[in-house]
Amino acid sequence: MSLSESGIKEEIKYKSQLIEYFEQGCKPPEKWGIGTEHEKFIFQKIDLKRIGYNTHPGIETIFEKMQNTGWKPVWERGNVTGLEKEGASITLEPGGQFELSGKNFKTVKETFIETRNHFKELDLICKEYGLFSLPMGVDPFSHREDVPWMPKERYVWMKKHMPLKGKLGLEMMVNTAAIQVNLDYGSEKDMIMKMRVAQALQPVFTAIFANSPFSAGKPNGYLSYRAHIWNDTDPERCGFLPFIFEKGFGFERWVDYLLRVPMYFIHRGDEYLSADGMTFQDFLNGKHHLKPIMSDWETHVSTVFPDVRLKQFIEMRGMDAGCVSDIAAVAALWVGLLYDKESLEEVYEYISGWKLRALQEVRSLVPVKGLNAASGDIHAGKIAKHIYGIALKGLTRRSETSGTEDESRFLEPVRRILDSGITQAEQFLQLFREDVNENLKDIVYIWQRIQLEKCPDQ
């Protein structure tokens, strides 16, 4: 739910307005939707270099072609920096990562069809211009300094801010790509349960879908280098949030967290203004000549990047980019866990006894060890198998109550990984070392062949 024009301009005078913003996200189960967001890199085939905005060809060229199929341009200072069509949007990450923010659907199947059609459309354009798209968690070829930046003003401000907070913030901005799943909540209690489950299981999802073992043209020592990069980006607005598990967590506690996070900027109209390092609490307390309005809050909410993020829905953010079947599998796994009442209660009880220190230790080990990450009683691989079983049952029950087809088939990529114990990242590393004589250019073609086998309709 986005703010109305009058809501956007509403002046913020009280903390209660900020709490109400999240309360307005509550929806009855029959109105719950499934949204996915997914990024991919675009390269020139001839030299494996990332395309820029106005290179020839470039992002601008792709945007022009897509407008021929009904996509409407989104302008910023004379540049088309995004597209919109029938409730979906295409946006650009700082390094030109091409992102589809999909429509809000009732079923995983609809999400799958939308994603498949998006990849087909993009791939047809890429073939016409000697390009190819690659959905992996980290760009396997490019050095950060060689990646062209996109002409979006907010990225200018973020580029200045990132080096002040972590060592890998700029790497995150231009060289990482992810899958995100957005799901709804019915009440504050429902939100709390889902947020706790999502935060607890985020490292396990990262392990299952690990897909970033290469960077700068060679193996980087990680299965999910993207996850490692995020761990050294900005501790004030990224990472694991232990307060989600504390007694008293709810909408107000989330607002308290956001009020303490420094603002990147103040966005009014076409202008971005300095926030001078103030927090949103400072802004609310009158430490700027402008008065805070609801659009400022909505912008601020979107500029924190923890593992799981509460908006007027819940974003699960911990998965490396992948192909069509991977994206559908991520969505199906979360839906099977969180959208069936029995499954949610079962998995909530399952994670409730975990020690936070052990969970955080597993989270720190996952980027390197993947499904083998373990601490105390928490073992990523064992948890993955357990929640897979819960999700299977949840999807089946959901189909029975909603009168739709059983969508457990979309979990097939997860089953294959858990049966073999080999993640996609480990499969690529094996191919790299044994089949292509450590030639990363060759592994791209092998990767594309694997994706066609996994996603025959892609």
C-alpha positions as CSV (number, residue, x, y, z in Angstrom):
1,M,0.0,0.0,0.0
2,S,1.5,3.3,-1.0
3,L,0.6,6.7,0.4
4,S,-1.9,8.8,-1.3
5,E,-0.9,12.2,-2.6
6,S,-2.4,13.9,0.4
7,G,-0.8,11.3,2.7
8,I,2.6,11.9,1.2
9,K,2.4,15.6,2.1
10,E,1.0,15.0,5.6
11,E,3.2,16.7,8.2
12,I,4.6,14.4,10.9
13,K,3.9,15.8,14.3
14,Y,3.6,12.7,16.5
15,K,5.3,9.3,16.8
16,S,1.9,7.7,16.7
17,Q,1.6,8.7,13.0
18,L,4.7,6.6,12.3
19,I,3.3,3.6,14.2
20,E,0.0,3.9,12.3
21,Y,2.0,3.8,9.0
22,F,2.8,0.1,9.8
23,E,-0.6,-0.7,11.3
24,Q,-2.1,0.3,8.0
25,G,-0.2,-2.7,6.4
26,C,-2.4,-5.2,8.2
27,K,-4.6,-7.2,5.8
28,P,-7.0,-10.1,6.2
29,P,-5.5,-13.4,4.8
30,E,-7.7,-13.4,1.7
31,K,-5.9,-10.2,0.6
32,W,-2.4,-11.4,1.2
33,G,-0.2,-11.3,-1.8
34,I,3.2,-12.6,-3.0
35,G,5.7,-10.2,-4.5
36,T,9.2,-10.9,-5.7
37,E,12.1,-8.6,-6.6
38,H,15.1,-9.9,-8.4
39,E,18.3,-8.4,-9.9
40,K,20.7,-9.5,-12.6
41,F,23.8,-8.2,-14.2
42,I,24.1,-7.3,-17.9
43,F,27.3,-7.9,-19.8
44,Q,28.7,-7.5,-23.3
45,K,29.4,-11.0,-24.8
46,I,32.5,-9.8,-26.6
47,D,34.5,-8.8,-23.5
48,L,32.4,-9.6,-20.5
49,K,32.2,-6.0,-19.4
50,R,29.2,-4.6,-17.7
51,I,27.2,-2.1,-19.8
52,G,26.7,1.4,-18.6
53,Y,23.7,3.6,-18.8
54,N,24.4,5.3,-22.2
55,T,27.1,3.0,-23.6
56,H,26.4,1.6,-27.0
57,P,24.5,-0.5,-26.4
58,G,23.5,0.3,-22.8
59,I,20.7,0.4,-20.3
60,E,19.2,3.3,-22.1
61,T,18.9,1.1,-25.2
62,I,17.2,-1.7,-23.3
63,F,14.7,0.8,-21.8
64,E,13.9,2.2,-25.3
65,K,13.2,-1.3,-26.6
66,M,11.0,-2.3,-23.6
67,Q,8.8,0.7,-24.1
68,N,7.8,-0.9,-27.4
69,T,6.0,-3.6,-25.4
70,G,4.0,-1.3,-23.1
71,W,6.5,-0.3,-20.4
72,K,6.1,3.4,-19.4
73,P,9.2,5.4,-18.6
74,V,10.0,6.8,-15.2
75,W,12.1,10.0,-15.6
76,E,14.7,11.6,-13.4
77,R,16.5,14.8,-14.5
78,G,16.1,14.0,-18.2
79,N,17.0,10.3,-18.0
80,V,14.7,7.3,-18.0
81,T,15.8,5.5,-14.9
82,G,13.0,3.0,-14.6
83,L,9.9,1.5,-16.2
84,E,6.4,0.8,-15.1
85,K,3.7,-1.6,-16.4
86,E,0.5,-2.9,-14.9
87,G,1.6,-2.9,-11.3
88,A,5.2,-4.0,-11.9
89,S,8.3,-1.9,-12.2
90,I,11.9,-2.1,-13.5
91,T,14.5,-0.1,-11.6
92,L,18.3,0.2,-11.7
93,E,20.6,-0.5,-8.8
94,P,23.8,1.7,-8.6
95,G,25.9,-0.4,-11.0
96,G,23.1,-1.0,-13.5
97,Q,21.8,-4.2,-11.9
98,F,18.5,-4.7,-13.7
99,E,15.7,-5.3,-11.2
100,L,12.1,-6.4,-11.7
101,S,9.8,-5.5,-8.8
102,G,6.9,-7.7,-9.7
103,K,3.2,-7.4,-9.2
104,N,1.4,-8.6,-6.1
105,F,0.0,-12.0,-6.9
106,K,-2.1,-14.6,-5.1
107,T,0.0,-17.6,-6.2
108,V,3.6,-18.6,-6.7
109,K,2.6,-19.8,-10.2
110,E,1.7,-16.3,-11.2
111,T,5.0,-15.0,-9.9
112,F,6.8,-17.7,-11.8
113,I,5.1,-16.8,-15.1
114,E,5.8,-13.1,-14.6
115,T,9.5,-13.8,-13.9
116,R,9.8,-16.2,-16.8
117,N,8.3,-13.7,-19.2
118,H,10.6,-10.9,-17.9
119,F,13.7,-13.0,-18.5
120,K,12.5,-14.0,-21.9
121,E,11.9,-10.3,-22.9
122,L,15.2,-9.2,-21.5
123,D,17.1,-12.1,-23.2
124,L,15.6,-11.3,-26.6
125,I,16.8,-7.7,-26.4
126,C,20.2,-8.8,-25.1
127,K,20.7,-11.2,-28.0
128,E,19.8,-8.5,-30.5
129,Y,22.7,-6.3,-29.1
130,G,25.3,-8.9,-28.3
131,L,24.6,-8.8,-24.5
132,F,23.7,-11.4,-21.9
133,S,22.1,-11.2,-18.5
134,L,23.6,-13.1,-15.5
135,P,21.6,-13.5,-12.2
136,M,24.3,-14.3,-9.7
137,G,24.8,-12.9,-6.2
138,V,28.0,-11.1,-7.1
139,D,29.4,-10.0,-10.5
140,P,32.0,-12.7,-11.2
141,F,34.2,-10.6,-13.5
142,S,34.2,-6.9,-12.7
143,H,36.4,-4.9,-10.3
144,R,34.4,-2.4,-8.5
145,E,36.3,0.5,-10.0
146,D,35.4,-0.5,-13.5
147,V,31.7,-0.6,-13.0
148,P,29.8,2.4,-14.5
149,W,27.4,4.1,-12.1
150,M,23.7,4.9,-13.0
151,P,22.5,8.5,-13.2
152,K,20.3,8.5,-10.1
153,E,20.7,11.2,-7.5
154,R,20.1,9.1,-4.5
155,Y,23.1,7.0,-5.4
156,V,25.3,10.0,-5.4
157,W,24.4,10.5,-1.7
158,M,24.8,6.9,-0.8
159,K,28.1,6.7,-2.6
160,K,29.4,9.4,-0.3
161,H,28.0,7.8,2.8
162,M,29.0,4.2,2.4
163,P,32.8,4.5,2.8
164,L,32.2,6.1,6.2
165,K,30.4,3.1,7.6
166,G,31.9,-0.1,6.3
167,K,34.7,-1.4,4.0
168,L,32.5,-3.0,1.4
169,G,29.6,-0.6,1.0
170,L,30.5,0.5,-2.5
171,E,31.1,-3.2,-3.5
172,M,27.6,-3.9,-2.3
173,M,26.1,-1.1,-4.3
174,V,27.6,-2.0,-7.7
175,N,28.6,-5.6,-7.6
176,T,25.8,-7.5,-5.7
177,A,22.4,-8.8,-6.8
178,A,19.7,-10.5,-4.8
179,I,16.3,-12.2,-4.7
180,Q,13.7,-10.6,-2.4
181,V,10.3,-12.0,-1.4
182,N,7.6,-9.7,0.0
183,L,4.7,-11.1,2.0
184,D,1.9,-9.6,4.0
185,Y,0.8,-9.7,7.7
186,G,-2.6,-9.8,9.2
187,S,-2.1,-8.1,12.6
188,E,0.7,-7.0,14.9
189,K,0.9,-10.5,16.4
190,D,1.1,-12.1,13.0
191,M,3.8,-9.6,12.0
192,I,5.8,-10.4,15.1
193,M,5.7,-14.1,14.4
194,K,6.7,-13.7,10.8
195,M,9.5,-11.3,11.5
196,R,11.0,-13.6,14.1
197,V,10.8,-16.6,11.8
198,A,12.2,-14.6,8.9
199,Q,15.1,-13.3,10.9
200,A,15.9,-16.7,12.4
201,L,15.8,-18.5,9.0
202,Q,17.5,-15.8,6.9
203,P,21.0,-17.4,7.2
204,V,19.5,-20.8,6.2
205,F,17.9,-19.3,3.1
206,T,21.3,-17.6,2.3
207,A,22.9,-21.1,2.5
208,I,20.4,-22.9,0.4
209,F,20.5,-20.3,-2.4
210,A,24.3,-19.5,-2.2
211,N,25.4,-18.4,-5.6
212,S,28.3,-16.0,-5.5
213,P,31.6,-17.9,-5.3
214,F,33.4,-15.8,-7.9
215,S,34.5,-12.1,-8.0
216,A,37.1,-10.1,-10.0
217,G,37.6,-13.1,-12.3
218,K,38.5,-15.8,-9.7
219,P,37.1,-17.8,-6.7
220,N,36.7,-15.5,-3.7
221,G,36.7,-18.1,-0.9
222,Y,33.0,-17.8,-0.2
223,L,29.9,-19.6,-1.3
224,S,27.8,-16.4,-0.8
225,Y,30.3,-13.5,-1.1
226,R,27.2,-11.3,-1.4
227,A,26.3,-12.2,2.2
228,H,29.8,-11.4,3.3
229,I,29.8,-8.0,1.6
230,W,26.5,-7.1,3.3
231,N,28.1,-7.9,6.7
232,D,30.7,-5.1,6.1
233,T,28.4,-2.4,4.6
234,D,26.8,-0.3,7.3
235,P,26.2,-1.7,10.8
236,E,23.7,1.1,11.6
237,R,21.2,0.0,9.0
238,C,22.2,-3.5,7.9
239,G,22.4,-7.0,9.2
240,F,20.9,-9.1,12.0
241,L,18.4,-7.4,14.4
242,P,18.3,-9.2,17.8
243,F,15.7,-6.8,19.2
244,I,13.1,-8.6,17.0
245,F,13.3,-11.5,19.5
246,E,12.9,-9.3,22.6
247,K,9.8,-9.1,24.7
248,G,7.8,-6.1,23.6
249,F,8.7,-6.1,20.0
250,G,6.0,-4.7,17.7
251,F,5.3,-1.8,15.5
252,E,6.4,0.8,18.0
253,R,9.7,-1.0,18.7
254,W,10.4,-1.1,14.9
255,V,9.6,2.7,14.8
256,D,12.1,3.2,17.6
257,Y,14.8,1.4,15.6
258,L,14.2,3.5,12.5
259,L,14.1,6.8,14.5
260,R,17.7,6.1,15.6
261,V,19.1,5.4,12.1
262,P,20.9,8.4,10.5
263,M,19.2,9.7,7.3
264,Y,20.9,9.6,4.0
265,F,19.1,12.7,2.6
266,I,15.8,14.6,2.4
267,H,14.1,14.1,-0.9
268,R,11.6,16.8,-1.9
269,G,10.3,17.0,-5.5
270,D,13.3,16.6,-7.8
271,E,15.8,17.7,-5.2
272,Y,17.9,15.7,-2.7
273,L,19.0,17.8,0.3
274,S,21.6,17.0,2.9
275,A,20.4,15.6,6.2
276,D,23.7,16.6,7.9
277,G,24.0,13.3,9.7
278,M,20.8,13.7,11.7
279,T,18.6,10.8,12.7
280,F,14.9,10.8,11.9
281,Q,14.3,11.5,15.6
282,D,16.4,14.6,15.2
283,F,14.3,15.5,12.2
284,L,11.1,15.0,14.2
285,N,12.5,17.1,17.0
286,G,12.9,20.1,14.6
287,K,16.7,20.1,13.9
288,H,16.2,21.0,10.3
289,H,14.5,24.0,8.7
290,L,12.1,21.6,6.8
291,K,9.3,19.9,8.6
292,P,9.1,16.1,8.2
293,I,6.3,14.8,6.0
294,M,5.1,11.2,5.4
295,S,7.0,10.9,2.2
296,D,10.2,11.5,4.2
297,W,9.3,8.6,6.5
298,E,8.5,6.3,3.5
299,T,11.9,7.2,2.0
300,H,13.7,6.6,5.3
301,V,12.0,3.2,5.8
302,S,13.3,2.2,2.4
303,T,16.9,3.2,3.2
304,V,17.6,0.6,5.9
305,F,18.8,-2.8,4.7
306,P,18.6,-5.4,7.5
307,D,18.2,-9.1,6.7
308,V,14.4,-8.7,7.1
309,R,12.7,-5.4,6.6
310,L,9.3,-4.3,7.7
311,K,7.4,-1.9,5.5
312,Q,3.6,-2.2,5.1
313,F,4.6,-5.8,4.3
314,I,7.6,-7.9,5.2
315,E,10.7,-8.2,2.9
316,M,12.9,-11.3,3.1
317,R,16.2,-10.1,1.7
318,G,18.9,-12.8,2.3
319,M,19.1,-14.7,-1.0
320,D,21.7,-14.5,-3.8
321,A,20.3,-13.7,-7.3
322,G,19.3,-16.8,-9.4
323,C,17.3,-18.0,-12.4
324,V,13.6,-18.2,-12.8
325,S,13.2,-21.5,-11.0
326,D,15.4,-20.3,-8.1
327,I,13.2,-17.2,-7.7
328,A,10.0,-19.2,-7.7
329,A,11.6,-21.7,-5.2
330,V,12.5,-18.9,-2.8
331,A,8.9,-17.5,-3.0
332,A,7.4,-21.0,-2.5
333,L,9.6,-21.8,0.5
334,W,8.6,-18.6,2.3
335,V,4.9,-18.9,1.3
336,G,4.8,-22.5,2.6
337,L,6.2,-21.4,5.9
338,L,4.5,-18.1,6.5
339,Y,1.1,-18.2,4.7
340,D,-0.2,-21.4,6.3
341,K,-1.3,-21.0,9.9
342,E,-0.3,-24.5,11.0
343,S,3.1,-24.2,9.3
344,L,3.8,-20.8,10.8
345,E,3.0,-22.0,14.3
346,E,5.2,-25.1,13.8
347,V,8.2,-23.2,12.5
348,Y,7.7,-20.5,15.2
349,E,7.9,-23.1,17.9
350,Y,10.9,-24.7,16.2
351,I,13.0,-21.5,16.2
352,S,11.8,-20.3,19.6
353,G,14.3,-22.3,21.6
354,W,17.4,-21.2,19.6
355,K,20.1,-19.3,21.4
356,L,20.7,-15.9,19.7
357,R,24.5,-16.2,20.1
358,A,24.5,-19.5,18.3
359,L,22.2,-18.2,15.6
360,Q,24.4,-15.2,15.0
361,E,27.5,-17.4,14.9
362,V,25.8,-19.6,12.2
363,R,24.9,-16.5,10.3
364,S,28.6,-15.4,10.3
365,L,29.7,-18.8,9.1
366,V,27.2,-19.3,6.3
367,P,29.0,-17.1,3.7
368,V,31.9,-19.5,3.7
369,K,30.4,-22.8,4.9
370,G,26.9,-22.6,3.5
371,L,24.7,-25.6,4.6
372,N,27.6,-26.9,6.7
373,A,27.5,-23.8,9.0
374,A,26.8,-24.9,12.6
375,S,27.0,-23.6,16.2
376,G,25.6,-25.4,19.2
377,D,22.3,-27.1,18.3
378,I,21.9,-25.0,15.1
379,H,23.1,-26.6,11.9
380,A,22.1,-24.9,8.7
381,G,21.8,-28.0,6.6
382,K,19.6,-29.9,9.1
383,I,17.4,-26.8,9.6
384,A,17.0,-26.5,5.8
385,K,15.7,-30.1,5.5
386,H,13.3,-29.6,8.4
387,I,11.8,-26.4,7.1
388,Y,11.6,-27.8,3.6
389,G,9.3,-30.5,5.0
390,I,7.2,-27.9,6.9
391,A,6.9,-25.8,3.7
392,L,5.8,-28.8,1.6
393,K,2.9,-29.5,3.9
394,G,2.1,-25.8,4.2
395,L,1.8,-25.3,0.4
396,T,-0.4,-28.4,0.1
397,R,-2.7,-27.2,2.9
398,R,-2.8,-23.7,1.3
399,S,-3.9,-25.1,-2.0
400,E,-6.7,-27.0,-0.3
401,T,-8.1,-24.0,1.5
402,S,-7.7,-21.6,-1.4
403,G,-8.9,-24.0,-4.1
404,T,-5.7,-23.5,-6.2
405,E,-3.2,-26.1,-7.5
406,D,-0.6,-27.5,-5.1
407,E,2.5,-25.3,-5.6
408,S,4.9,-27.6,-3.8
409,R,6.4,-28.4,-7.3
410,F,8.1,-25.1,-7.2
411,L,10.3,-26.4,-4.4
412,E,12.1,-28.8,-6.7
413,P,15.3,-26.8,-6.8
414,V,15.5,-26.8,-3.0
415,R,14.9,-30.6,-2.9
416,R,17.7,-31.2,-5.4
417,I,20.1,-29.1,-3.3
418,L,19.2,-30.7,0.0
419,D,19.3,-34.3,-1.4
420,S,22.8,-33.7,-2.8
421,G,24.1,-31.4,-0.1
422,I,25.6,-29.3,-2.9
423,T,24.7,-25.7,-3.4
424,Q,24.8,-24.0,-6.7
425,A,27.9,-22.1,-5.6
426,E,29.7,-25.4,-4.9
427,Q,28.6,-26.9,-8.2
428,F,30.1,-23.9,-10.1
429,L,33.3,-24.2,-8.2
430,Q,33.6,-27.9,-9.1
431,L,33.0,-27.1,-12.7
432,F,35.5,-24.3,-12.6
433,R,38.3,-26.5,-11.2
434,E,37.6,-29.7,-13.0
435,D,35.8,-29.1,-16.3
436,V,36.9,-25.7,-17.7
437,N,40.5,-25.5,-16.5
438,E,39.8,-22.5,-14.3
439,N,38.6,-20.4,-17.2
440,L,35.9,-18.2,-15.8
441,K,34.7,-17.2,-19.3
442,D,33.9,-20.8,-20.1
443,I,32.0,-21.3,-16.9
444,V,29.5,-18.6,-18.0
445,Y,28.5,-20.8,-20.9
446,I,28.3,-23.8,-18.7
447,W,26.2,-21.8,-16.2
448,Q,23.8,-20.8,-19.0
449,R,23.5,-24.5,-20.0
450,I,22.7,-25.4,-16.4
451,Q,20.0,-22.7,-16.2
452,L,18.4,-24.0,-19.4
453,E,18.2,-27.4,-17.8
454,K,16.8,-26.1,-14.6
455,C,14.5,-23.5,-16.3
456,P,13.5,-25.0,-19.7
457,D,10.9,-22.3,-20.2
458,Q,13.4,-19.5,-19.5
